[in-house]
Amino acid sequence: MKGILFLCTGNSCRSQRAEAKRIHWEIEDPAKAQGSDKEIAIVFRKVRDKISST
C-alpha cells in the first residue's frame, strides 16, 4: 500500500497508525463559504481545481 488519504480536520484523524507519515494539506472548507450563490460556487470550484491540480 502506498498511502491512505484522510479527509478530515487536524485532530479528528486520530485513527491513523502511529508509524504512518502525515502530510497536512491546508484546503479551505467550501461548506463554510458565504455570499451569493455565485460567490459560493466560485469557492467550491477553486477547491475542486486545487485538488485536481495535484
Number of C-alpha atoms within 10 A of each C-alpha: 3 3 8 10 7 11 9 9 11 10 7 9 10 9 8 11 7 8 6 9 10 12 7 8 8 8 12 12 11 16 9 8 15 11 9 9 9 8 12 16 14 14 19 16 13 15 15 13 11 11 10 8 7 5
